[in-house]
Amino acid sequence: QILILDFGSQYTQLIARRVRELNVYCEIHPYNNFPELTPNIKGVILSGSPCSVRDENSPSVDLGKFRGIVPVLGVCYGAQLMASVLGGDVKPSQFREYGRARLEINDADSSLLTGISDSSQVWMSHGDTIVREPENFRIIASTESVRVAAFKIEDELTYGIQFHPEVTHTTEGKTLMQNFVVNICGCSQDWTAESFVEQTVQHLRQRLGNDRVVMALSGGVDSTVAATLVHQAIGPNLFCIFVDNGLLRKDEFEEVLHSYQDMGLNIKGVDAKEHFYKALAGLTDPEAKRKAIGKSFIDIFDQEAHLIEEVKWLGQGTIYPDVIESVSINGPSATIKSHHNVGGLPDFMKLKIVEPLNTLFKDEVRAVGKTLGIDPKILGRHPFPGPGLAIRILGEITPEKVAILQQVDAIFIGGLRKWNLYEDVWQAGVMLLPVQSVGVMGDERTYESVVALRAVTSIDGMTADWAHLPYVFLAEVSNEIINRVKGVNRVVYDISSKPPATIEWE
Ligand code: XMP
């Protein structure tokens, strides 16, 4: 595997994705927590950083722990760090070093640049630059304004680059990554979805033996794939629970329950609608709603889990981005919304945790799901928040409002599918606003609710753009909603991007 040492760059996870795309396993570790170098670590990549090596408390690492022992690639800050620690000079850039540049290769023999064309486009993004390199550094590529675009340390497999091979604007970045990971580090490219399934099932079988495992399923991709892996390993010793919190989409509970049954999972559907509605009664603050839902879920889950005798493990669909220890450069970030399902479950359950997907990125989870033969409809589903429709009904939740929103949502999502637009958007849903507006139907004056349609494009939900859906589609959906859903007389479309707006309205 490859070890990526994170100095806090926004691109660190992207480096990991690029390595994984080469079918090579890699892990991200914080710069101040370098693990012991074991023989399966074949190379180290030092990430970029928002810091400057010139800052007093800039993040650093003892290069002696790995340099000269395994191949090293420093990217941007990682390259500047090596230059500065080894006796060179790093200063603020005098020229613009942001955006596209053309690479001039000075050393065609360098294994790092094999197969990369001269004047290939690369992406630069740095405020500092290496102005004087240590004596044993050989410059292997430059650009018009960056003399030390890439270097190699003589007699070592240590390299540095001041551009970013992991972003797509570096058009031959993949070749460079392959040169480093495969040719220089010698990693074999056998980490595939198939090999992951085979190894994970075997490993789970050994680890779980004849123990019983309980898992809560949500109908989402992660919990479904995780449960399927555990099921393949231990069969009926996996007990799944699917809770109807009364905040799911229209008919979702029944449909998902059936597909789980078809998959052969040992699943119990629990109708807990009343419990959730009671806990939500009178609450209007979004965070209070989330907390009430989180607590209710734990109550129900605990009650159900206690009905299973001698259960020893709790299975969870946690994925890699949730567990990467983040490097906090500017202190902890403010809590914008409390995503209740990130907090974990209460310790009174005293169960051991099994998380078969905690090394995978989302797209890898989908690939594993495909290998396992899971229904593409489940794998391709849009993300849906744990608190469900409760955070899409602004103000107090009542079963009547849930029923209205479910009908509107079904028309919108059904329309996206019918028009083949579902896969073009990353997430879509509808908000029921606590606003009544005047309308006219036939000869009657109406005074009914407003709904806001929301559809976004995104990569990971951290940033998002509103989806530019065709007017004819919006017109048809709006018509259908107003004609068919009693209680709604006005439809608006949300054209805000994130940031500054969030995807959900609460
Ligand atoms: P925001 O609204 O923060 O949403 O832009 C980003 C993504 O997170 C989902 N989301 C949640 N998921 N519990 C969840 O499990 C929550 O409390 C929650 N709030 C937002 C949202 O649907 C989007 O995919």
Boltz pocket constraint, residues with backbone or C-beta under 6 A from the ligand:
constraints:
  - pocket:
      binder: B
      contacts: [[A, 290], [A, 337], [A, 338], [A, 339], [A, 340], [A, 341], [A, 383], [A, 384], [A, 385], [A, 386], [A, 387], [A, 391], [A, 427], [A, 461], [A, 462], [A, 498], [A, 501], [A, 502], [A, 503], [A, 504], [A, 505], [A, 506]]
      max_distance: 6.0
